[in-house]
Amino acid sequence: MSRKHHGVVLLFLCFMCLTVANVFASPADPYGAPLTDKEMEPYEKISFSPGNMEMVQRGMTEKQVLEILGKPLKVKKEHRRHNRWTVHYFYPEGHVVNFKNGLVVGKE
């Protein structure tokens, strides 16, 4: 095999390695950052009701929860690796809604 062919084969192998690496890389997080205080303002007039906690289900978005429960008393945001987030909404009477990457993963 000539040197020219060796270079082409090497280039092809490098291209294939990069392609395979991209296929197996974790997908980009489509969610991004959690909602800001400004984005929560429209939900301030919704009154919290402990009974509405039953309506909150796993997989709901932050906005869906805000539509049901209103703006939380406190929000704790934890930025994780790869632009991932864990967010906790704290409501009266010790009620908490936990999010991971924008979706409900649990409630207390």
MMTF fields as JSON, N, C-alpha, C and O atoms, coordinates in Angstrom:
{
  "mmtfVersion": "1.0.0",
  "mmtfProducer": "UNKNOWN",
  "numBonds": 431,
  "numAtoms": 432,
  "numGroups": 108,
  "numChains": 1,
  "numModels": 1,
  "chainsPerModel": [1],
  "groupsPerChain": [108],
  "chainIdList": ["A"],
  "bondAtomList": [4, 2, 8, 6, 12, 10, 16, 14, 20, 18, 24, 22, 28, 26, 32, 30, 36, 34, 40, 38, 44, 42, 48, 46, 52, 50, 56, 54, 60, 58, 64, 62, 68, 66, 72, 70, 76, 74, 80, 78, 84, 82, 88, 86, 92, 90, 96, 94, 100, 98, 104, 102, 108, 106, 112, 110, 116, 114, 120, 118, 124, 122, 128, 126, 132, 130, 136, 134, 140, 138, 144, 142, 148, 146, 152, 150, 156, 154, 160, 158, 164, 162, 168, 166, 172, 170, 176, 174, 180, 178, 184, 182, 188, 186, 192, 190, 196, 194, 200, 198, 204, 202, 208, 206, 212, 210, 216, 214, 220, 218, 224, 222, 228, 226, 232, 230, 236, 234, 240, 238, 244, 242, 248, 246, 252, 250, 256, 254, 260, 258, 264, 262, 268, 266, 272, 270, 276, 274, 280, 278, 284, 282, 288, 286, 292, 290, 296, 294, 300, 298, 304, 302, 308, 306, 312, 310, 316, 314, 320, 318, 324, 322, 328, 326, 332, 330, 336, 334, 340, 338, 344, 342, 348, 346, 352, 350, 356, 354, 360, 358, 364, 362, 368, 366, 372, 370, 376, 374, 380, 378, 384, 382, 388, 386, 392, 390, 396, 394, 400, 398, 404, 402, 408, 406, 412, 410, 416, 414, 420, 418, 424, 422, 428, 426],
  "bondOrderList": [1, 1, 1, 1, 1, 1, 1, 1, 1, 1, 1, 1, 1, 1, 1, 1, 1, 1, 1, 1, 1, 1, 1, 1, 1, 1, 1, 1, 1, 1, 1, 1, 1, 1, 1, 1, 1, 1, 1, 1, 1, 1, 1, 1, 1, 1, 1, 1, 1, 1, 1, 1, 1, 1, 1, 1, 1, 1, 1, 1, 1, 1, 1, 1, 1, 1, 1, 1, 1, 1, 1, 1, 1, 1, 1, 1, 1, 1, 1, 1, 1, 1, 1, 1, 1, 1, 1, 1, 1, 1, 1, 1, 1, 1, 1, 1, 1, 1, 1, 1, 1, 1, 1, 1, 1, 1, 1],
  "groupList": [{"groupName": "MET", "atomNameList": ["N", "CA", "C", "O"], "elementList": ["N", "C", "C", "O"], "formalChargeList": [0, 0, 0, 0], "bondAtomList": [1, 0, 2, 1, 3, 2], "bondOrderList": [1, 1, 2], "singleLetterCode": "M", "chemCompType": "L-PEPTIDE LINKING"}, {"groupName": "SER", "atomNameList": ["N", "CA", "C", "O"], "elementList": ["N", "C", "C", "O"], "formalChargeList": [0, 0, 0, 0], "bondAtomList": [1, 0, 2, 1, 3, 2], "bondOrderList": [1, 1, 2], "singleLetterCode": "S", "chemCompType": "L-PEPTIDE LINKING"}, {"groupName": "ARG", "atomNameList": ["N", "CA", "C", "O"], "elementList": ["N", "C", "C", "O"], "formalChargeList": [0, 0, 0, 0], "bondAtomList": [1, 0, 2, 1, 3, 2], "bondOrderList": [1, 1, 2], "singleLetterCode": "R", "chemCompType": "L-PEPTIDE LINKING"}, {"groupName": "LYS", "atomNameList": ["N", "CA", "C", "O"], "elementList": ["N", "C", "C", "O"], "formalChargeList": [0, 0, 0, 0], "bondAtomList": [1, 0, 2, 1, 3, 2], "bondOrderList": [1, 1, 2], "singleLetterCode": "K", "chemCompType": "L-PEPTIDE LINKING"}, {"groupName": "HIS", "atomNameList": ["N", "CA", "C", "O"], "elementList": ["N", "C", "C", "O"], "formalChargeList": [0, 0, 0, 0], "bondAtomList": [1, 0, 2, 1, 3, 2], "bondOrderList": [1, 1, 2], "singleLetterCode": "H", "chemCompType": "L-PEPTIDE LINKING"}, {"groupName": "GLY", "atomNameList": ["N", "CA", "C", "O"], "elementList": ["N", "C", "C", "O"], "formalChargeList": [0, 0, 0, 0], "bondAtomList": [1, 0, 2, 1, 3, 2], "bondOrderList": [1, 1, 2], "singleLetterCode": "G", "chemCompType": "PEPTIDE LINKING"}, {"groupName": "VAL", "atomNameList": ["N", "CA", "C", "O"], "elementList": ["N", "C", "C", "O"], "formalChargeList": [0, 0, 0, 0], "bondAtomList": [1, 0, 2, 1, 3, 2], "bondOrderList": [1, 1, 2], "singleLetterCode": "V", "chemCompType": "L-PEPTIDE LINKING"}, {"groupName": "LEU", "atomNameList": ["N", "CA", "C", "O"], "elementList": ["N", "C", "C", "O"], "formalChargeList": [0, 0, 0, 0], "bondAtomList": [1, 0, 2, 1, 3, 2], "bondOrderList": [1, 1, 2], "singleLetterCode": "L", "chemCompType": "L-PEPTIDE LINKING"}, {"groupName": "PHE", "atomNameList": ["N", "CA", "C", "O"], "elementList": ["N", "C", "C", "O"], "formalChargeList": [0, 0, 0, 0], "bondAtomList": [1, 0, 2, 1, 3, 2], "bondOrderList": [1, 1, 2], "singleLetterCode": "F", "chemCompType": "L-PEPTIDE LINKING"}, {"groupName": "CYS", "atomNameList": ["N", "CA", "C", "O"], "elementList": ["N", "C", "C", "O"], "formalChargeList": [0, 0, 0, 0], "bondAtomList": [1, 0, 2, 1, 3, 2], "bondOrderList": [1, 1, 2], "singleLetterCode": "C", "chemCompType": "L-PEPTIDE LINKING"}, {"groupName": "THR", "atomNameList": ["N", "CA", "C", "O"], "elementList": ["N", "C", "C", "O"], "formalChargeList": [0, 0, 0, 0], "bondAtomList": [1, 0, 2, 1, 3, 2], "bondOrderList": [1, 1, 2], "singleLetterCode": "T", "chemCompType": "L-PEPTIDE LINKING"}, {"groupName": "ALA", "atomNameList": ["N", "CA", "C", "O"], "elementList": ["N", "C", "C", "O"], "formalChargeList": [0, 0, 0, 0], "bondAtomList": [1, 0, 2, 1, 3, 2], "bondOrderList": [1, 1, 2], "singleLetterCode": "A", "chemCompType": "L-PEPTIDE LINKING"}, {"groupName": "ASN", "atomNameList": ["N", "CA", "C", "O"], "elementList": ["N", "C", "C", "O"], "formalChargeList": [0, 0, 0, 0], "bondAtomList": [1, 0, 2, 1, 3, 2], "bondOrderList": [1, 1, 2], "singleLetterCode": "N", "chemCompType": "L-PEPTIDE LINKING"}, {"groupName": "PRO", "atomNameList": ["N", "CA", "C", "O"], "elementList": ["N", "C", "C", "O"], "formalChargeList": [0, 0, 0, 0], "bondAtomList": [1, 0, 2, 1, 3, 2], "bondOrderList": [1, 1, 2], "singleLetterCode": "P", "chemCompType": "L-PEPTIDE LINKING"}, {"groupName": "ASP", "atomNameList": ["N", "CA", "C", "O"], "elementList": ["N", "C", "C", "O"], "formalChargeList": [0, 0, 0, 0], "bondAtomList": [1, 0, 2, 1, 3, 2], "bondOrderList": [1, 1, 2], "singleLetterCode": "D", "chemCompType": "L-PEPTIDE LINKING"}, {"groupName": "TYR", "atomNameList": ["N", "CA", "C", "O"], "elementList": ["N", "C", "C", "O"], "formalChargeList": [0, 0, 0, 0], "bondAtomList": [1, 0, 2, 1, 3, 2], "bondOrderList": [1, 1, 2], "singleLetterCode": "Y", "chemCompType": "L-PEPTIDE LINKING"}, {"groupName": "GLU", "atomNameList": ["N", "CA", "C", "O"], "elementList": ["N", "C", "C", "O"], "formalChargeList": [0, 0, 0, 0], "bondAtomList": [1, 0, 2, 1, 3, 2], "bondOrderList": [1, 1, 2], "singleLetterCode": "E", "chemCompType": "L-PEPTIDE LINKING"}, {"groupName": "ILE", "atomNameList": ["N", "CA", "C", "O"], "elementList": ["N", "C", "C", "O"], "formalChargeList": [0, 0, 0, 0], "bondAtomList": [1, 0, 2, 1, 3, 2], "bondOrderList": [1, 1, 2], "singleLetterCode": "I", "chemCompType": "L-PEPTIDE LINKING"}, {"groupName": "GLN", "atomNameList": ["N", "CA", "C", "O"], "elementList": ["N", "C", "C", "O"], "formalChargeList": [0, 0, 0, 0], "bondAtomList": [1, 0, 2, 1, 3, 2], "bondOrderList": [1, 1, 2], "singleLetterCode": "Q", "chemCompType": "L-PEPTIDE LINKING"}, {"groupName": "TRP", "atomNameList": ["N", "CA", "C", "O"], "elementList": ["N", "C", "C", "O"], "formalChargeList": [0, 0, 0, 0], "bondAtomList": [1, 0, 2, 1, 3, 2], "bondOrderList": [1, 1, 2], "singleLetterCode": "W", "chemCompType": "L-PEPTIDE LINKING"}],
  "groupTypeList": [0, 1, 2, 3, 4, 4, 5, 6, 6, 7, 7, 8, 7, 9, 8, 0, 9, 7, 10, 6, 11, 12, 6, 8, 11, 1, 13, 11, 14, 13, 15, 5, 11, 13, 7, 10, 14, 3, 16, 0, 16, 13, 15, 16, 3, 17, 1, 8, 1, 13, 5, 12, 0, 16, 0, 6, 18, 2, 5, 0, 10, 16, 3, 18, 6, 7, 16, 17, 7, 5, 3, 13, 7, 3, 6, 3, 3, 16, 4, 2, 2, 4, 12, 2, 19, 10, 6, 4, 15, 8, 15, 13, 16, 5, 4, 6, 6, 12, 8, 3, 12, 5, 7, 6, 6, 5, 3, 16],
  "groupIdList": [1, 2, 3, 4, 5, 6, 7, 8, 9, 10, 11, 12, 13, 14, 15, 16, 17, 18, 19, 20, 21, 22, 23, 24, 25, 26, 27, 28, 29, 30, 31, 32, 33, 34, 35, 36, 37, 38, 39, 40, 41, 42, 43, 44, 45, 46, 47, 48, 49, 50, 51, 52, 53, 54, 55, 56, 57, 58, 59, 60, 61, 62, 63, 64, 65, 66, 67, 68, 69, 70, 71, 72, 73, 74, 75, 76, 77, 78, 79, 80, 81, 82, 83, 84, 85, 86, 87, 88, 89, 90, 91, 92, 93, 94, 95, 96, 97, 98, 99, 100, 101, 102, 103, 104, 105, 106, 107, 108],
  "secStructList": [7, 7, 2, 2, 2, 2, 2, 2, 2, 2, 2, 2, 2, 2, 2, 2, 2, 2, 2, 2, 2, 2, 2, 2, 1, 7, 7, 7, 7, 1, 1, 7, 1, 7, 7, 7, 2, 2, 2, 2, 4, 4, 4, 6, 6, 1, 7, 7, 7, 4, 4, 4, 4, 4, 4, 7, 7, 6, 6, 7, 5, 2, 2, 2, 2, 2, 2, 2, 2, 7, 1, 7, 1, 3, 3, 3, 3, 3, 3, 3, 4, 4, 4, 3, 3, 3, 3, 3, 3, 3, 7, 4, 4, 4, 7, 3, 3, 3, 3, 3, 6, 6, 3, 3, 3, 3, 3, 7],
  "xCoordList": [0.845, 0.0, 0.901, 1.895, 0.554, 1.386, 1.143, 0.166, 2.046, 1.904, 0.618, -0.017, 0.24, -0.994, -2.193, -3.084, -2.196, -3.293, -3.289, -4.351, -2.106, -2.014, -2.651, -3.369, -2.382, -2.945, -4.461, -5.151, -4.986, -6.432, -7.078, -8.119, -6.467, -6.997, -6.962, -7.928, -5.875, -5.756, -6.817, -7.445, -7.006, -8.021, -9.415, -10.221, -9.689, -10.98, -11.196, -12.286, -10.16, -10.28, -10.525, -11.316, -9.852, -10.079, -11.513, -12.152, -12.011, -13.387, -14.368, -15.332, -14.129, -15.012, -14.984, -16.028, -13.819, -13.712, -14.51, -15.214, -14.4, -15.145, -16.645, -17.419, -17.055, -18.47, -19.021, -20.096, -18.307, -18.743, -18.797, -19.727, -17.814, -17.799, -19.023, -19.593, -19.43, -20.61, -21.898, -22.842, -21.949, -23.14, -23.35, -24.483, -22.269, -22.385, -22.287, -22.422, -22.057, -22.023, -23.428, -24.409, -23.528, -24.859, -25.492, -24.812, -26.777, -27.438, -27.454, -27.408, -27.518, -27.58, -28.874, -29.916, -28.802, -29.982, -30.885, -30.493, -32.079, -32.957, -33.611, -34.202, -33.505, -34.209, -33.53, -34.175, -32.265, -31.572, -31.832, -32.107, -31.747, -31.852, -33.299, -34.236, -33.473, -34.818, -35.439, -34.764, -36.728, -37.434, -36.867, -36.417, -36.892, -36.425, -37.595, -38.752, -37.279, -38.327, -39.261, -40.472, -38.696, -39.495, -40.494, -41.646, -40.041, -40.915, -42.014, -43.035, -41.804, -42.796, -43.831, -44.845, -43.597, -44.502, -45.961, -46.841, -46.267, -47.682, -48.421, -49.652, -47.692, -48.307, -48.452, -48.894, -48.079, -48.14, -49.57, -49.78, -50.539, -51.933, -52.653, -53.786, -52.009, -52.613, -52.339, -51.187, -53.406, -53.273, -52.928, -53.506, -51.97, -51.595, -52.704, -53.297, -52.972, -53.922, -53.293, -52.925, -53.161, -52.561, -53.253, -52.608, -54.554, -55.29, -54.834, -54.948, -54.324, -53.852, -52.55, -52.167, -51.87, -50.634, -50.914, -50.047, -52.125, -52.5, -52.491, -52.301, -52.691, -52.72, -51.32, -51.166, -50.312, -48.927, -48.445, -48.46, -48.022, -47.597, -46.168, -45.686, -45.525, -44.179, -44.166, -45.071, -43.129, -42.998, -43.587, -43.406, -44.3, -44.846, -43.716, -42.673, -43.927, -42.945, -43.13, -44.127, -42.17, -42.265, -43.51, -44.224, -43.77, -44.932, -46.24, -47.174, -46.324, -47.539, -47.775, -48.915, -46.72, -46.841, -47.252, -48.102, -46.651, -46.989, -48.457, -49.093, -49.002, -50.41, -51.332, -52.444, -50.885, -51.693, -51.476, -52.435, -50.204, -49.871, -49.529, -49.504, -49.265, -48.841, -47.35, -46.641, -46.891, -45.473, -45.08, -45.781, -43.963, -43.541, -43.022, -42.674, -42.98, -42.429, -40.925, -40.372, -40.272, -38.819, -38.461, -39.147, -37.375, -36.877, -35.393, -34.636, -34.985, -33.568, -33.139, -33.693, -32.143, -31.657, -30.229, -29.377, -29.975, -28.638, -28.187, -28.765, -27.156, -26.612, -25.702, -24.77, -25.959, -25.183, -24.29, -24.31, -23.518, -22.654, -23.498, -24.664, -22.902, -23.523, -24.817, -25.776, -24.836, -25.981, -27.276, -28.342, -27.178, -28.358, -28.685, -27.805, -29.955, -30.406, -31.266, -32.016, -31.146, -32.07, -32.698, -31.992, -34.034, -34.747, -35.777, -36.427, -35.917, -36.885, -37.788, -37.306, -39.106, -40.092, -40.639, -41.137, -40.545, -41.027, -42.33, -42.399, -43.362, -44.69, -45.046, -44.329, -46.159, -46.573, -46.79, -46.991, -46.741, -46.996, -46.0, -46.319, -44.8, -43.743, -43.85, -43.133, -44.726, -44.853, -43.708, -43.35, -43.132, -41.997, -42.238, -42.711, -41.906, -41.932, -40.501, -39.852, -40.004, -38.623, -38.593, -39.35, -37.699, -37.544, -36.131, -35.178, -36.011, -34.706, -34.818, -35.651, -33.976, -33.968, -35.343, -35.766, -36.044, -37.305, -38.543, -39.647, -38.395, -39.556, -39.662, -38.653, -40.901, -41.139, -40.608, -40.907, -39.814, -39.32, -39.864, -39.714, -40.494, -41.052, -41.659, -41.47, -42.398, -43.009, -43.115, -43.171, -43.141, -43.214, -44.345, -44.588],
  "yCoordList": [-1.165, 0.0, 1.243, 1.294, 2.222, 3.424, 4.356, 4.206, 5.314, 6.282, 7.082, 7.42, 7.38, 8.142, 7.344, 7.896, 6.045, 5.202, 5.081, 5.048, 5.014, 4.954, 6.208, 6.118, 7.36, 8.621, 8.638, 9.097, 8.135, 8.093, 7.129, 7.44, 5.976, 4.991, 5.557, 5.403, 6.205, 6.808, 7.893, 7.964, 8.722, 9.769, 9.159, 9.634, 8.111, 7.422, 6.836, 6.958, 6.197, 5.611, 6.698, 6.499, 7.826, 8.936, 9.436, 9.704, 9.558, 9.995, 9.012, 9.428, 7.721, 6.701, 6.729, 6.572, 6.924, 6.991, 8.172, 8.04, 9.307, 10.486, 10.272, 10.688, 9.64, 9.372, 8.432, 8.681, 7.366, 6.408, 7.086, 6.853, 7.919, 8.619, 9.52, 9.616, 10.171, 11.035, 10.239, 10.707, 9.059, 8.223, 7.778, 7.743, 7.439, 6.937, 8.012, 7.714, 9.246, 10.341, 10.571, 10.298, 11.078, 11.348, 12.476, 13.437, 12.371, 13.39, 14.728, 14.781, 15.787, 17.116, 17.245, 16.734, 17.919, 18.1, 19.134, 20.295, 18.745, 19.692, 20.671, 21.663, 20.393, 21.215, 22.556, 23.6, 22.541, 23.779, 24.18, 23.329, 25.462, 25.973, 25.97, 26.036, 25.893, 25.954, 27.33, 28.282, 27.426, 28.691, 29.741, 29.421, 30.973, 32.091, 32.64, 32.293, 33.494, 34.142, 34.948, 34.979, 35.591, 36.395, 35.507, 35.891, 34.315, 33.397, 32.819, 32.342, 32.862, 32.345, 33.391, 33.048, 34.651, 35.728, 35.501, 35.795, 34.994, 34.803, 33.816, 33.785, 33.015, 31.988, 32.434, 31.653, 33.696, 34.198, 34.269, 34.137, 34.473, 34.644, 33.32, 33.306, 32.211, 30.898, 30.502, 30.454, 30.219, 29.864, 28.392, 27.528, 28.124, 26.743, 26.055, 26.64, 24.806, 23.978, 22.596, 21.971, 22.104, 20.779, 19.683, 18.727, 19.817, 18.829, 18.75, 17.702, 19.844, 19.862, 19.088, 18.783, 18.773, 17.983, 16.625, 16.061, 16.113, 14.827, 14.894, 13.875, 16.075, 16.247, 16.247, 16.006, 16.511, 16.558, 15.126, 14.293, 14.862, 13.517, 13.535, 14.547, 12.424, 12.227, 12.554, 12.163, 13.278, 13.619, 14.963, 15.409, 15.629, 16.959, 17.98, 17.809, 19.034, 20.112, 21.106, 21.064, 21.983, 23.022, 23.879, 24.186, 24.262, 25.119, 24.401, 25.023, 23.11, 22.367, 22.35, 22.474, 22.199, 22.204, 23.595, 23.724, 24.625, 25.991, 26.297, 27.015, 25.772, 25.988, 25.364, 25.849, 24.301, 23.602, 24.164, 24.403, 24.375, 24.743, 26.209, 26.681, 26.937, 28.325, 28.422, 27.417, 29.655, 29.906, 29.391, 29.66, 28.649, 28.129, 29.235, 30.328, 28.917, 29.853, 30.011, 31.096, 28.897, 28.873, 27.89, 26.89, 28.198, 27.313, 27.079, 28.021, 25.811, 25.474, 24.851, 23.839, 25.468, 25.004, 24.497, 25.176, 23.299, 22.712, 22.393, 21.536, 23.088, 22.862, 21.647, 21.587, 20.697, 19.459, 19.483, 20.431, 18.433, 18.328, 18.223, 17.831, 18.573, 18.457, 19.27, 18.846, 20.436, 21.355, 20.685, 20.928, 19.86, 19.215, 19.898, 20.453, 19.85, 20.564, 19.685, 18.834, 19.905, 19.374, 20.593, 21.497, 20.618, 21.771, 21.271, 20.248, 22.007, 21.662, 22.875, 23.98, 22.657, 23.699, 23.431, 22.34, 24.416, 24.285, 25.059, 26.252, 24.365, 24.936, 24.9, 24.288, 25.557, 25.546, 24.128, 23.177, 24.025, 22.78, 21.667, 20.486, 22.04, 21.061, 20.314, 19.334, 20.747, 20.084, 20.494, 21.669, 19.505, 19.745, 18.985, 17.848, 19.629, 18.962, 18.962, 20.007, 17.79, 17.632, 17.415, 16.61, 18.151, 18.066, 17.633, 17.939, 16.933, 16.631, 16.942, 16.373, 17.848, 18.273, 18.72, 18.414, 19.458, 20.068, 19.229, 19.702, 17.992, 17.107, 16.612, 16.372, 16.464, 15.991, 14.562, 13.689, 14.347, 13.0, 12.516, 11.345, 13.418, 13.02, 14.206, 15.361, 13.886, 14.927, 14.405, 13.199, 15.343, 14.976, 15.738, 15.582],
  "zCoordList": [0.0, 0.0, 0.0, 0.724, -0.798, -0.889, 0.3, 1.034, 0.473, 1.572, 1.444, 2.443, 0.21, -0.02, 0.512, 1.158, 0.232, 0.699, 2.223, 2.846, 2.821, 4.276, 4.899, 5.895, 4.306, 4.809, 4.694, 5.604, 3.57, 3.363, 4.368, 4.947, 4.568, 5.516, 6.924, 7.673, 7.299, 8.62, 8.823, 9.879, 7.821, 7.887, 8.044, 8.844, 7.282, 7.369, 8.767, 9.327, 9.336, 10.664, 11.729, 12.651, 11.597, 12.533, 12.436, 13.454, 11.23, 11.011, 11.648, 12.29, 11.477, 12.035, 13.559, 14.192, 14.159, 15.613, 16.161, 17.161, 15.515, 15.952, 15.799, 16.661, 14.734, 14.498, 15.563, 16.107, 15.864, 16.879, 18.242, 19.014, 18.545, 19.826, 19.962, 21.048, 18.898, 18.945, 19.096, 19.733, 18.525, 18.635, 20.078, 20.557, 20.772, 22.128, 23.199, 24.385, 22.802, 23.784, 24.315, 23.624, 25.553, 26.097, 25.297, 24.937, 25.019, 24.221, 24.951, 26.18, 24.186, 24.782, 25.575, 25.166, 26.689, 27.516, 26.86, 26.738, 26.438, 25.758, 26.713, 26.285, 28.027, 28.996, 29.259, 29.169, 29.575, 29.909, 31.351, 32.197, 31.628, 32.999, 33.496, 32.7, 34.816, 35.388, 35.212, 34.82, 35.503, 35.365, 36.31, 37.41, 35.882, 36.7, 37.531, 37.294, 38.499, 39.299, 38.401, 38.62, 37.402, 36.464, 35.709, 35.51, 35.293, 34.566, 35.464, 34.969, 36.788, 37.736, 38.135, 38.743, 37.809, 38.228, 37.834, 38.643, 36.638, 36.281, 37.195, 37.193, 37.969, 38.818, 40.274, 41.117, 40.577, 41.952, 42.484, 43.69, 41.626, 42.062, 42.285, 42.767, 41.942, 42.162, 43.608, 44.04, 44.349, 45.768, 45.924, 45.265, 46.809, 47.097, 47.884, 48.79, 47.522, 48.253, 48.418, 47.423, 49.659, 49.869, 49.058, 48.628, 48.851, 48.069, 46.618, 45.981, 46.107, 44.713, 44.517, 43.387, 45.623, 45.509, 44.849, 44.181, 45.043, 44.437, 42.92, 42.255, 42.368, 40.907, 40.297, 39.099, 41.102, 40.609, 40.374, 41.28, 39.151, 38.763, 38.231, 37.723, 38.358, 37.807, 36.315, 35.579, 35.873, 34.456, 34.069, 32.935, 34.999, 34.701, 34.628, 35.26, 33.86, 33.755, 34.901, 35.621, 35.054, 36.077, 35.861, 36.816, 34.63, 34.347, 34.663, 35.167, 34.378, 34.696, 36.207, 36.655, 36.986, 38.444, 38.928, 39.809, 38.355, 38.755, 38.467, 39.239, 37.382, 37.045, 38.088, 38.299, 38.737, 39.734, 41.137, 41.87, 41.509, 42.889, 43.092, 44.229, 42.018, 42.146, 42.414, 42.462, 42.588, 42.828, 44.211, 45.186, 44.312, 45.614, 46.538, 46.093, 47.84, 48.822, 48.636, 48.813, 48.273, 48.131, 47.011, 46.799, 46.303, 45.245, 45.493, 45.726, 45.44, 45.559, 44.237, 43.807, 43.594, 42.296, 42.446, 43.019, 41.927, 41.979, 40.554, 39.886, 40.103, 38.764, 38.793, 39.595, 37.943, 37.872, 36.635, 35.85, 36.485, 35.299, 34.036, 34.085, 32.915, 31.59, 31.495, 30.851, 32.138, 32.106, 32.562, 31.996, 33.564, 34.137, 35.466, 36.125, 35.847, 37.035, 37.923, 37.444, 39.218, 40.205, 40.862, 41.307, 40.924, 41.47, 42.475, 42.26, 43.576, 44.616, 44.84, 45.089, 44.75, 45.047, 46.447, 46.724, 47.317, 48.689, 48.858, 48.562, 49.338, 49.541, 51.027, 51.818, 51.417, 52.826, 53.363, 52.608, 54.678, 55.392, 55.055, 55.195, 54.612, 54.35, 53.041, 52.835, 52.147, 50.847, 49.934, 49.859, 49.234, 48.333, 47.038, 47.05, 45.911, 44.607, 44.097, 44.065, 43.697, 43.232, 41.726, 41.182, 41.06, 39.607, 39.258, 39.974, 38.174, 37.595, 36.121, 35.414, 35.661, 34.257, 33.792, 32.677, 34.672, 34.288, 34.466, 34.194, 34.915, 35.069, 36.51, 37.173, 36.981, 38.344, 38.483, 37.669, 39.537, 39.847, 41.199, 41.547, 41.953, 43.234, 43.959, 43.579, 45.02, 45.85, 47.278, 47.519, 48.21, 49.634, 50.281, 51.478]
}
